Amino acid sequence: MPKMKTKSSAKKRFKMTASGKVRAGAAGKRHGMIKRTKKQLRNQRGTMILAPGDANLLRVHMPYAR
């Protein structure tokens, strides 16, 4: 059985923590900042930990990131 390939788009967007959780950038930061409140923009800074359900969906695209 050959090795499974990691989805290239997934490896660029997500990183695994040492404990196995998935880190991702916050959504909603590409354009249209004038509509969002200052509080929203502050809270979307940096990265966040994905919810367990979303992280399970990602494991299909990153088979060897455990």
C-alpha positions in Angstrom: 0.0 0.0 0.0 1.6 3.4 -1.0 1.8 6.3 1.4 -1.1 8.7 1.5 -0.4 12.2 0.4 -1.0 15.2 2.7 -3.2 17.9 1.1 -0.9 20.8 0.2 -3.5 23.4 1.0 -4.1 21.9 4.5 -0.4 21.8 5.4 -0.1 25.5 4.6 -3.1 26.5 6.7 -3.0 24.3 9.8 -0.3 23.4 12.3 -0.4 20.7 15.0 0.4 21.5 18.6 2.6 19.2 20.7 -0.5 17.7 22.4 -2.1 16.9 19.0 -4.6 19.8 18.7 -4.9 21.7 15.5 -4.1 25.4 15.3 -5.5 27.7 12.6 -5.8 31.3 11.7 -9.1 33.1 12.7 -11.8 33.3 10.0 -13.2 36.6 8.7 -10.0 38.6 8.4 -9.5 38.9 4.6 -11.5 41.9 3.7 -14.4 44.2 4.8 -12.7 45.2 8.1 -14.7 48.5 8.2 -17.9 46.5 9.0 -16.4 44.6 11.9 -16.1 46.0 15.4 -12.7 46.8 16.9 -13.4 44.1 19.5 -14.0 41.5 16.8 -10.7 42.4 15.1 -8.7 42.2 18.3 -10.2 38.8 19.2 -9.4 37.4 15.7 -5.7 38.2 16.0 -3.2 35.4 15.9 -4.2 31.7 15.8 -6.9 29.6 17.5 -7.4 26.0 18.4 -10.0 24.2 16.3 -12.9 22.5 17.9 -12.6 18.7 18.2 -15.2 18.1 15.5 -13.5 20.3 13.0 -10.1 18.8 13.8 -11.4 15.3 13.1 -12.6 16.5 9.6 -9.1 17.8 8.9 -7.4 14.5 9.7 -8.5 13.1 6.3 -6.3 15.8 4.6 -3.3 15.4 7.0 -3.0 11.7 7.6 0.4 11.7 9.3 0.0 14.8 11.5 -0.7 13.2 14.9 
